[in-house]
Each structure stands twice: as C-alpha cells, then as structure tokens.
Amino acid sequence: MNRIGGSITLTLFGASHDSRIGCVIDGIPAGYPVNEDIITADLALRKPAEGIGTPRVEADVPEISGIVNGITTGCPVVITFSNSNTRSSDYEQLRRVPRPGHADYPAVCKFGPAHDIRGGGMFSGRMTTPLVAAGALLRDLIGSAGISVGSYVTRIGSVVDMNVYDVADIMTRSRTNPLRAMSSEIEERMRAEILAAKSKGDSVGGIVRCFAAGLPAGLGEPFFDTLDGEIAKAVFAIPGVKAIGFGEGFAAAGLRGSENNDAYRVQEGSVITLTNHAGGVLGGMSNGSVLDFSAAFKPTPSISKQQMSVDLVSQEDADLSVKGRHDPCIANRGAIVVEAMTVFTLADLAARGGFLD
C-alpha cells in the first residue's frame, strides 16, 4: 500500500519516469493557511548539491489543489510534480540483470514483467519529492501546537561530527549548506569523503540526526501506534534508510539503568528531565523532552564500479556496471525527507490525540 496515517493520511502516487508524481493529503482541517514559501525552501534542500550530486535536475514546482486563496477547504490536498529530465533507455538492461542493492529483483518477483524498471520506478528516490512537499505544507500546522522539526548530518562515510549543538541552532544552521553539516570545516571534510568515493566509481552512506522541539507530554499511543513506532514506519519508507535509533539507540544496551534513566526535576513550574537518553519517548509517548533520533542511510547502490549479478533470462552469472546519473551519497539530500516524514507523523498523531487547535 502507498498510504500512511490515521487522522491525517498521505497517499503517494506515480513513479520515477512517469509523466507526473505526487501525493494526496487528507484530513487537514479547513481554514488552515498554506505557506508555499516553506514548501519551496524545503524542496530546495532536496536538490542535488553541485559537484557531488546527480546531474539530473527537475524544476520541482508543485501544483497544489484543494486550496483556495491560500487556505485549505477541508477537501483532500493534492500535490503534483511533472517529470521531464529522464533517460529511460539507461535502464533497459536492468530488466534482465538486476542491480545489487536495489529493489529490482524482488520487484520483478512480485510484479513480473509489468514492473516499471525506469529510474527505479516506484522505489526511486525521486518519489521523495512529494513527501518533502507534504511535510513542508504541514510545518505550520504542527507549529500552531508549538512544535518545530530540524535535522543535520552527523556522519558521511568515515567523517563523524561528535560535537554537541543547541537544538535551536540546529533548526537553522544546517539549512545553510548542501551537506546539511553544522560547520564549514565538517562540510569540507564530508565533501572530500564523497568525492573520494565518487572518483573510484563508488559511494558512501551517512547518518541524519533529527529533532522535534515543543512536543507536549503524552503525544503518541501505547503499543501499536507509538510515537517512535509511527516515526520509524514513516522514516523507513524513505529509500536508502536502513536503521533508526531514538536517544541512545543501540548504545543503551551497553548502559546500566542508573546511567540510561532520565532523572526528573521541576524547573519554573514544569517537569523536565536532566538528560535525554530516551530521545524524548517513553511508553510510546512523548515525555515532554526534545524528540531525538538518528536515521542511517546506506551507500548509494547505483555505482559505476563493476559488480556481480545474474542474467534472469539466461539464468547465468553476469557482471554489471550501473550507468546513468546517480548521487555518490544520498544522506545529505535525505535529511529534509527525514524531517518531512517526521512532520507528517507528528501532525497525524497530534490530530489523533486532540493536540491541534
């Protein structure tokens, strides 16, 4: 299914080389103002970075229906984008020789010869464009509840940013450079790491750390509709995401309870935690602290370096070098997609829990 959400739902449609791609957002209250400048700004962060990104460039100007005079009407909001800069012939060989690391083989097994192989079809990173637009459209909606979302890249290949930053600073500073890094020095090192892999026909992965500030305590549901579970489901829908961890994540397994528990105190009449090892989530609900999680992106599977595969027609071993235009790293472009899916999930859970005005 290409649909997610409860009170507010998101349906994705199209494929990488279709004439159009887009999404339908249902459940947005009537009378909600839509800020198209925010949508434009977020979409710009998804575009490839000069020198390290794919040469494929789309205008990415959304067409939006379900809005009159900048205000939602209560009808579903439909966002569409046209696809124009495509080279479908680059993918013909992949009908019989699947790319390692891609969905080609399982997709052919599931859909047969009808599977759209062009550009990765429905599994392409191109499909994150409407996701970013949907998240951007909903930013002001969660903003009305005092919630804001931001992210930065903490790792590209072997380059790791171990510094600690103020959350308010993260919300703005990482948006000033295409690597989504928190300093020019780290951005330079990350760029060099990507270019080194690119020069060898290879690629690198990365980690995006995402924050949501201003969450009211109690946001989320126990067991099956948990705050962390719903975010994980939405973030894992992003092509290339292979792991997610909240707060200490896997590192919590090496701590003792006395080290991992977040102690409570009262500060200026409010309950706070002195630390945030839990990443702001307890029992599937926000505990009032900043939501803090990291998502790991695998190295881009489309690489020009020769790889081993099989010929599905002759049933023989085959070698493959992926042609076409591909990013040597997708984590930096993926950061805004992680934000978008987080914004959507928080909007949906806030609507379910009665936290929206």
C-alpha positions as a Markdown table, in Angstrom:
| # | Residue | x | y | z |
|---|---|---|---|---|
| 1 | Met | 0.0 | 0.0 | 0.0 |
| 2 | Asn | 1.1 | 3.6 | -0.7 |
| 3 | Arg | -0.9 | 5.1 | 2.1 |
| 4 | Ile | 0.1 | 6.1 | 5.6 |
| 5 | Gly | -1.5 | 7.9 | 8.5 |
| 6 | Gly | -4.7 | 7.8 | 10.7 |
| 7 | Ser | -6.4 | 11.1 | 11.2 |
| 8 | Ile | -4.3 | 12.8 | 8.6 |
| 9 | Thr | -3.4 | 10.4 | 5.7 |
| 10 | Leu | -0.8 | 10.6 | 3.0 |
| 11 | Thr | -1.1 | 8.7 | -0.3 |
| 12 | Leu | 1.8 | 8.6 | -2.7 |
| 13 | Phe | 1.4 | 8.0 | -6.5 |
| 14 | Gly | 3.4 | 7.8 | -9.6 |
| 15 | Ala | 6.9 | 6.5 | -10.5 |
| 16 | Ser | 10.3 | 8.0 | -11.3 |
| 17 | His | 9.8 | 8.3 | -15.1 |
| 18 | Asp | 6.0 | 8.7 | -15.1 |
| 19 | Ser | 4.8 | 12.0 | -16.6 |
| 20 | Arg | 3.8 | 13.1 | -13.1 |
| 21 | Ile | 4.3 | 12.1 | -9.5 |
| 22 | Gly | 2.6 | 13.4 | -6.4 |
| 23 | Cys | 0.6 | 12.8 | -3.2 |
| 24 | Val | -2.8 | 13.3 | -1.6 |
| 25 | Ile | -3.1 | 14.6 | 1.9 |
| 26 | Asp | -6.5 | 14.0 | 3.5 |
| 27 | Gly | -7.7 | 15.1 | 6.9 |
| 28 | Ile | -6.2 | 18.6 | 7.0 |
| 29 | Pro | -8.7 | 20.9 | 8.8 |
| 30 | Ala | -10.5 | 23.5 | 6.8 |
| 31 | Gly | -9.3 | 27.1 | 7.1 |
| 32 | Tyr | -5.6 | 26.2 | 7.6 |
| 33 | Pro | -3.3 | 28.6 | 5.7 |
| 34 | Val | -0.6 | 27.1 | 3.4 |
| 35 | Asn | 2.7 | 28.8 | 3.1 |
| 36 | Glu | 4.1 | 28.0 | -0.3 |
| 37 | Asp | 7.4 | 29.7 | 0.6 |
| 38 | Ile | 8.1 | 27.0 | 3.1 |
| 39 | Ile | 7.4 | 24.3 | 0.5 |
| 40 | Thr | 9.8 | 26.0 | -1.9 |
| 41 | Ala | 12.5 | 26.3 | 0.7 |
| 42 | Asp | 12.3 | 22.6 | 1.8 |
| 43 | Leu | 12.2 | 21.3 | -1.8 |
| 44 | Ala | 15.4 | 23.3 | -2.5 |
| 45 | Leu | 17.2 | 21.3 | 0.3 |
| 46 | Arg | 16.3 | 18.0 | -1.5 |
| 47 | Lys | 18.0 | 19.1 | -4.7 |
| 48 | Pro | 21.4 | 17.7 | -5.7 |
| 49 | Ala | 24.5 | 19.5 | -4.5 |
| 50 | Glu | 26.8 | 21.0 | -7.1 |
| 51 | Gly | 29.8 | 18.8 | -7.8 |
| 52 | Ile | 28.7 | 15.8 | -5.7 |
| 53 | Gly | 25.0 | 15.3 | -6.8 |
| 54 | Thr | 23.4 | 13.8 | -9.8 |
| 55 | Pro | 23.2 | 16.0 | -12.9 |
| 56 | Arg | 19.5 | 15.2 | -13.2 |
| 57 | Val | 17.7 | 18.5 | -12.4 |
| 58 | Glu | 13.9 | 19.0 | -12.2 |
| 59 | Ala | 12.2 | 22.3 | -11.8 |
| 60 | Asp | 10.2 | 20.8 | -8.9 |
| 61 | Val | 7.5 | 23.4 | -9.0 |
| 62 | Pro | 4.5 | 21.9 | -7.2 |
| 63 | Glu | 0.9 | 22.2 | -8.5 |
| 64 | Ile | -1.4 | 22.2 | -5.5 |
| 65 | Ser | -5.2 | 21.7 | -5.5 |
| 66 | Gly | -7.6 | 21.7 | -2.5 |
| 67 | Ile | -6.6 | 25.2 | -1.6 |
| 68 | Val | -8.5 | 28.4 | -2.3 |
| 69 | Asn | -6.8 | 31.8 | -1.7 |
| 70 | Gly | -4.0 | 30.1 | 0.2 |
| 71 | Ile | -6.4 | 28.4 | 2.7 |
| 72 | Thr | -7.4 | 24.7 | 2.9 |
| 73 | Thr | -11.0 | 23.9 | 2.2 |
| 74 | Gly | -11.4 | 20.6 | 4.1 |
| 75 | Cys | -11.1 | 18.7 | 0.8 |
| 76 | Pro | -8.0 | 16.5 | 0.2 |
| 77 | Val | -5.0 | 18.4 | -0.8 |
| 78 | Val | -3.3 | 17.1 | -4.0 |
| 79 | Ile | 0.3 | 18.0 | -4.8 |
| 80 | Thr | 1.8 | 17.0 | -8.2 |
| 81 | Phe | 5.1 | 17.4 | -9.9 |
| 82 | Ser | 6.0 | 16.9 | -13.6 |
| 83 | Asn | 8.9 | 14.6 | -14.7 |
| 84 | Ser | 10.9 | 15.9 | -17.6 |
| 85 | Asn | 14.6 | 15.3 | -17.3 |
| 86 | Thr | 14.5 | 11.5 | -17.7 |
| 87 | Arg | 16.6 | 8.9 | -19.6 |
| 88 | Ser | 14.6 | 5.8 | -19.6 |
| 89 | Ser | 16.9 | 4.0 | -22.0 |
| 90 | Asp | 19.6 | 3.9 | -19.3 |
| 91 | Tyr | 17.5 | 1.2 | -17.5 |
| 92 | Glu | 16.6 | -1.3 | -20.3 |
| 93 | Gln | 19.4 | -3.7 | -19.4 |
| 94 | Leu | 18.1 | -3.9 | -15.8 |
| 95 | Arg | 15.0 | -5.9 | -16.9 |
| 96 | Arg | 17.2 | -9.0 | -17.1 |
| 97 | Val | 20.3 | -8.0 | -15.0 |
| 98 | Pro | 19.2 | -6.7 | -11.5 |
| 99 | Arg | 21.3 | -4.1 | -9.8 |
| 100 | Pro | 22.9 | -5.3 | -6.4 |
| 101 | Gly | 21.5 | -3.2 | -3.6 |
| 102 | His | 18.3 | -2.2 | -5.5 |
| 103 | Ala | 14.8 | -3.5 | -5.4 |
| 104 | Asp | 15.0 | -4.7 | -9.0 |
| 105 | Tyr | 15.0 | -8.5 | -8.2 |
| 106 | Pro | 12.3 | -8.6 | -5.5 |
| 107 | Ala | 10.1 | -6.2 | -7.5 |
| 108 | Val | 10.3 | -8.4 | -10.6 |
| 109 | Cys | 9.4 | -11.4 | -8.5 |
| 110 | Lys | 6.4 | -9.5 | -7.1 |
| 111 | Phe | 5.1 | -7.6 | -10.1 |
| 112 | Gly | 6.5 | -9.7 | -13.0 |
| 113 | Pro | 7.2 | -8.1 | -16.4 |
| 114 | Ala | 4.8 | -5.2 | -15.6 |
| 115 | His | 7.3 | -3.8 | -13.1 |
| 116 | Asp | 8.4 | -0.3 | -14.2 |
| 117 | Ile | 12.2 | -0.5 | -14.1 |
| 118 | Arg | 12.7 | 3.0 | -15.4 |
| 119 | Gly | 14.6 | 5.1 | -12.9 |
| 120 | Gly | 13.8 | 2.6 | -10.2 |
| 121 | Gly | 10.0 | 3.1 | -10.8 |
| 122 | Met | 8.0 | 3.5 | -7.5 |
| 123 | Phe | 11.2 | 2.6 | -5.5 |
| 124 | Ser | 13.1 | 5.6 | -6.7 |
| 125 | Gly | 14.4 | 8.4 | -4.6 |
| 126 | Arg | 12.6 | 10.7 | -7.0 |
| 127 | Met | 9.4 | 9.7 | -5.1 |
| 128 | Thr | 10.6 | 11.6 | -2.0 |
| 129 | Thr | 9.9 | 14.9 | -3.8 |
| 130 | Pro | 6.1 | 14.9 | -2.9 |
| 131 | Leu | 7.0 | 13.6 | 0.6 |
| 132 | Val | 9.1 | 16.7 | 1.2 |
| 133 | Ala | 6.3 | 18.9 | -0.1 |
| 134 | Ala | 3.7 | 17.3 | 2.1 |
| 135 | Gly | 5.9 | 17.7 | 5.2 |
| 136 | Ala | 6.6 | 21.3 | 4.3 |
| 137 | Leu | 2.9 | 22.0 | 3.9 |
| 138 | Leu | 2.2 | 20.7 | 7.4 |
| 139 | Arg | 5.0 | 22.6 | 9.2 |
| 140 | Asp | 2.8 | 25.5 | 10.2 |
| 141 | Leu | 0.1 | 23.1 | 11.3 |
| 142 | Ile | 2.3 | 21.5 | 14.0 |
| 143 | Gly | 3.8 | 25.0 | 14.6 |
| 144 | Ser | 0.4 | 26.0 | 15.8 |
| 145 | Ala | 0.9 | 23.5 | 18.6 |
| 146 | Gly | 4.4 | 24.9 | 19.3 |
| 147 | Ile | 6.3 | 22.0 | 17.6 |
| 148 | Ser | 9.3 | 22.5 | 15.3 |
| 149 | Val | 11.4 | 20.0 | 13.4 |
| 150 | Gly | 15.0 | 20.2 | 12.2 |
| 151 | Ser | 18.0 | 17.9 | 11.4 |
| 152 | Tyr | 21.7 | 17.8 | 10.5 |
| 153 | Val | 24.1 | 15.2 | 9.1 |
| 154 | Thr | 26.3 | 13.7 | 11.8 |
| 155 | Arg | 28.2 | 11.3 | 9.5 |
| 156 | Ile | 29.3 | 10.8 | 5.9 |
| 157 | Gly | 31.4 | 7.7 | 5.4 |
| 158 | Ser | 34.3 | 7.9 | 7.9 |
| 159 | Val | 33.7 | 11.6 | 8.7 |
| 160 | Val | 31.8 | 11.9 | 12.0 |
| 161 | Asp | 30.6 | 15.0 | 13.8 |
| 162 | Met | 30.8 | 14.3 | 17.5 |
| 163 | Asn | 30.1 | 17.9 | 18.7 |
| 164 | Val | 27.0 | 18.8 | 20.8 |
| 165 | Tyr | 24.8 | 21.6 | 19.5 |
| 166 | Asp | 21.9 | 23.7 | 20.7 |
| 167 | Val | 18.7 | 22.5 | 19.2 |
| 168 | Ala | 17.6 | 26.0 | 18.2 |
| 169 | Asp | 20.9 | 26.4 | 16.3 |
| 170 | Ile | 20.4 | 23.0 | 14.5 |
| 171 | Met | 17.0 | 24.2 | 13.3 |
| 172 | Thr | 18.6 | 26.9 | 11.2 |
| 173 | Arg | 22.4 | 26.4 | 10.7 |
| 174 | Ser | 22.3 | 23.1 | 8.9 |
| 175 | Arg | 20.0 | 24.5 | 6.3 |
| 176 | Thr | 22.7 | 26.9 | 5.1 |
| 177 | Asn | 24.8 | 24.3 | 3.2 |
| 178 | Pro | 24.1 | 21.4 | 0.9 |
| 179 | Leu | 25.8 | 18.8 | 3.0 |
| 180 | Arg | 23.5 | 19.7 | 5.9 |
| 181 | Ala | 26.6 | 20.0 | 8.1 |
| 182 | Met | 26.9 | 22.2 | 11.2 |
| 183 | Ser | 30.2 | 23.8 | 10.3 |
| 184 | Ser | 32.1 | 24.8 | 7.2 |
| 185 | Glu | 35.1 | 22.6 | 8.4 |
| 186 | Ile | 32.9 | 19.5 | 8.7 |
| 187 | Glu | 31.2 | 20.3 | 5.4 |
| 188 | Glu | 34.5 | 20.4 | 3.7 |
| 189 | Arg | 35.6 | 17.1 | 5.1 |
| 190 | Met | 32.3 | 15.4 | 4.2 |
| 191 | Arg | 32.5 | 16.8 | 0.7 |
| 192 | Ala | 36.1 | 15.4 | 0.3 |
| 193 | Glu | 34.9 | 12.0 | 1.6 |
| 194 | Ile | 32.1 | 11.9 | -1.1 |
| 195 | Leu | 34.4 | 13.0 | -3.9 |
| 196 | Ala | 37.0 | 10.4 | -2.9 |
| 197 | Ala | 34.3 | 7.6 | -3.3 |
| 198 | Lys | 33.0 | 9.1 | -6.5 |
| 199 | Ser | 36.5 | 9.2 | -8.1 |
| 200 | Lys | 36.6 | 5.4 | -7.7 |
| 201 | Gly | 33.1 | 4.8 | -9.1 |
| 202 | Asp | 31.9 | 4.1 | -5.5 |
| 203 | Ser | 29.6 | 5.7 | -2.9 |
| 204 | Val | 29.3 | 6.3 | 0.8 |
| 205 | Gly | 26.5 | 6.3 | 3.4 |
| 206 | Gly | 25.6 | 8.7 | 6.2 |
| 207 | Ile | 23.6 | 9.4 | 9.3 |
| 208 | Val | 20.9 | 12.1 | 9.8 |
| 209 | Arg | 20.1 | 13.2 | 13.3 |
| 210 | Cys | 16.6 | 14.7 | 13.6 |
| 211 | Phe | 15.0 | 16.7 | 16.4 |
| 212 | Ala | 11.5 | 17.8 | 17.2 |
| 213 | Ala | 11.1 | 20.5 | 19.9 |
| 214 | Gly | 8.0 | 21.6 | 21.7 |
| 215 | Leu | 6.2 | 18.3 | 21.9 |
| 216 | Pro | 3.6 | 18.1 | 24.6 |
| 217 | Ala | 3.9 | 15.2 | 27.0 |
| 218 | Gly | 1.6 | 12.4 | 26.1 |
| 219 | Leu | 1.8 | 12.7 | 22.3 |
| 220 | Gly | 1.5 | 9.2 | 20.8 |
| 221 | Glu | -0.3 | 6.0 | 21.7 |
| 222 | Pro | 0.7 | 2.8 | 23.6 |
| 223 | Phe | 1.8 | -0.4 | 21.9 |
| 224 | Phe | 0.9 | -0.3 | 18.2 |
| 225 | Asp | 0.6 | 3.5 | 17.4 |
| 226 | Thr | 3.6 | 4.6 | 19.4 |
| 227 | Leu | 5.3 | 7.9 | 18.7 |
| 228 | Asp | 8.6 | 6.2 | 17.9 |
| 229 | Gly | 7.0 | 3.3 | 16.1 |
| 230 | Glu | 5.0 | 5.6 | 13.8 |
| 231 | Ile | 8.0 | 7.7 | 13.1 |
| 232 | Ala | 10.1 | 4.6 | 12.4 |
| 233 | Lys | 7.5 | 3.3 | 9.9 |
| 234 | Ala | 7.4 | 6.7 | 8.1 |
| 235 | Val | 11.2 | 7.1 | 8.0 |
| 236 | Phe | 11.8 | 3.5 | 6.9 |
| 237 | Ala | 9.6 | 4.4 | 3.8 |
| 238 | Ile | 12.5 | 6.6 | 2.6 |
| 239 | Pro | 14.6 | 4.8 | 0.1 |
| 240 | Gly | 18.1 | 4.0 | 1.5 |
| 241 | Val | 17.2 | 4.2 | 5.2 |
| 242 | Lys | 18.5 | 1.0 | 6.9 |
| 243 | Ala | 18.4 | 1.8 | 10.7 |
| 244 | Ile | 16.8 | 4.2 | 13.2 |
| 245 | Gly | 17.6 | 4.7 | 16.8 |
| 246 | Phe | 16.0 | 7.0 | 19.4 |
| 247 | Gly | 18.1 | 8.7 | 22.0 |
| 248 | Glu | 21.0 | 6.4 | 22.9 |
| 249 | Gly | 19.6 | 3.8 | 20.5 |
| 250 | Phe | 21.7 | 0.7 | 20.3 |
| 251 | Ala | 24.2 | 2.2 | 22.7 |
| 252 | Ala | 21.6 | 1.9 | 25.5 |
| 253 | Ala | 22.3 | -1.9 | 25.5 |
| 254 | Gly | 25.7 | -1.1 | 27.0 |
| 255 | Leu | 24.5 | 1.1 | 29.8 |
| 256 | Arg | 23.1 | 0.4 | 33.2 |
| 257 | Gly | 19.7 | 1.6 | 34.3 |
| 258 | Ser | 21.3 | 4.2 | 36.6 |
| 259 | Glu | 23.1 | 5.6 | 33.5 |
| 260 | Asn | 20.3 | 5.4 | 31.0 |
| 261 | Asn | 17.3 | 6.6 | 33.1 |
| 262 | Asp | 16.5 | 10.3 | 32.6 |
| 263 | Ala | 16.0 | 11.9 | 36.1 |
| 264 | Tyr | 13.1 | 14.3 | 36.6 |
| 265 | Arg | 13.2 | 17.7 | 38.2 |
| 266 | Val | 10.8 | 20.7 | 38.5 |
| 267 | Gln | 12.0 | 23.8 | 36.8 |
| 268 | Glu | 10.0 | 27.0 | 36.8 |
| 269 | Gly | 6.8 | 25.1 | 37.4 |
| 270 | Ser | 7.4 | 22.5 | 34.7 |
| 271 | Val | 8.6 | 18.9 | 34.9 |
| 272 | Ile | 11.9 | 18.4 | 33.0 |
| 273 | Thr | 14.4 | 15.7 | 32.5 |
| 274 | Leu | 18.1 | 16.4 | 33.3 |
| 275 | Thr | 19.2 | 14.2 | 30.4 |
| 276 | Asn | 17.6 | 12.8 | 27.3 |
| 277 | His | 18.9 | 9.2 | 26.8 |
| 278 | Ala | 15.3 | 8.1 | 25.9 |
| 279 | Gly | 15.2 | 10.5 | 23.0 |
| 280 | Gly | 12.0 | 12.1 | 24.3 |
| 281 | Val | 9.9 | 8.9 | 24.1 |
| 282 | Leu | 8.7 | 6.7 | 27.0 |
| 283 | Gly | 6.0 | 4.1 | 26.7 |
| 284 | Gly | 5.4 | 5.1 | 23.1 |
| 285 | Met | 4.6 | 8.7 | 24.1 |
| 286 | Ser | 6.5 | 11.9 | 24.3 |
| 287 | Asn | 7.8 | 12.7 | 27.8 |
| 288 | Gly | 8.0 | 16.4 | 27.1 |
| 289 | Ser | 11.7 | 16.4 | 26.2 |
| 290 | Val | 13.1 | 17.0 | 22.7 |
| 291 | Leu | 12.4 | 14.2 | 20.3 |
| 292 | Asp | 15.9 | 13.0 | 19.3 |
| 293 | Phe | 16.5 | 10.2 | 16.8 |
| 294 | Ser | 19.1 | 9.2 | 14.1 |
| 295 | Ala | 18.5 | 7.5 | 10.8 |
| 296 | Ala | 21.2 | 5.7 | 8.9 |
| 297 | Phe | 21.4 | 5.8 | 5.1 |
| 298 | Lys | 23.2 | 3.1 | 3.2 |
| 299 | Pro | 25.7 | 3.9 | 0.5 |
| 300 | Thr | 24.0 | 4.7 | -2.8 |
| 301 | Pro | 23.6 | 1.3 | -4.5 |
| 302 | Ser | 24.0 | 2.7 | -8.1 |
| 303 | Ile | 27.7 | 2.8 | -8.6 |
| 304 | Ser | 29.8 | 2.6 | -11.8 |
| 305 | Lys | 32.2 | 0.1 | -10.2 |
| 306 | Gln | 31.7 | -3.4 | -11.7 |
| 307 | Gln | 29.6 | -5.7 | -9.5 |
| 308 | Met | 28.4 | -9.3 | -9.7 |
| 309 | Ser | 24.8 | -10.0 | -10.7 |
| 310 | Val | 22.8 | -12.6 | -12.7 |
| 311 | Asp | 21.0 | -12.7 | -16.0 |
| 312 | Leu | 17.4 | -13.5 | -15.2 |
| 313 | Val | 16.7 | -14.7 | -18.8 |
| 314 | Ser | 19.7 | -17.0 | -19.3 |
| 315 | Gln | 19.9 | -17.9 | -15.6 |
| 316 | Glu | 23.7 | -17.4 | -15.7 |
| 317 | Asp | 26.1 | -15.2 | -13.7 |
| 318 | Ala | 26.6 | -11.7 | -15.1 |
| 319 | Asp | 28.6 | -8.6 | -14.3 |
| 320 | Leu | 27.1 | -5.2 | -14.1 |
| 321 | Ser | 28.3 | -1.6 | -14.1 |
| 322 | Val | 25.4 | 0.9 | -13.4 |
| 323 | Lys | 25.1 | 3.6 | -16.0 |
| 324 | Gly | 23.1 | 6.8 | -15.7 |
| 325 | Arg | 23.2 | 9.8 | -13.3 |
| 326 | His | 23.4 | 9.0 | -9.6 |
| 327 | Asp | 24.5 | 10.6 | -6.3 |
| 328 | Pro | 27.6 | 9.1 | -4.7 |
| 329 | Cys | 25.8 | 9.9 | -1.3 |
| 330 | Ile | 22.2 | 10.4 | -0.6 |
| 331 | Ala | 22.3 | 11.1 | 3.2 |
| 332 | Asn | 22.6 | 14.9 | 2.8 |
| 333 | Arg | 19.6 | 15.1 | 0.4 |
| 334 | Gly | 17.8 | 12.6 | 2.7 |
| 335 | Ala | 17.9 | 14.9 | 5.7 |
| 336 | Ile | 15.0 | 17.0 | 4.6 |
| 337 | Val | 13.0 | 13.9 | 3.7 |
| 338 | Val | 13.5 | 12.6 | 7.3 |
| 339 | Glu | 12.2 | 15.9 | 8.6 |
| 340 | Ala | 9.2 | 15.8 | 6.3 |
| 341 | Met | 8.1 | 12.3 | 7.4 |
| 342 | Thr | 8.6 | 13.4 | 11.0 |
| 343 | Val | 6.5 | 16.5 | 10.5 |
| 344 | Phe | 3.8 | 14.4 | 8.8 |
| 345 | Thr | 3.8 | 11.8 | 11.6 |
| 346 | Leu | 3.6 | 14.4 | 14.4 |
| 347 | Ala | 0.8 | 16.2 | 12.6 |
| 348 | Asp | -1.1 | 13.0 | 12.3 |
| 349 | Leu | -0.5 | 11.9 | 16.0 |
| 350 | Ala | -1.4 | 15.5 | 17.2 |
| 351 | Ala | -4.7 | 15.3 | 15.3 |
| 352 | Arg | -5.4 | 11.9 | 16.7 |
| 353 | Gly | -4.6 | 13.0 | 20.2 |
| 354 | Gly | -6.5 | 16.3 | 20.1 |
| 355 | Phe | -3.4 | 18.5 | 20.4 |
| 356 | Leu | -4.2 | 20.7 | 17.4 |
| 357 | Asp | -6.3 | 23.9 | 17.7 |
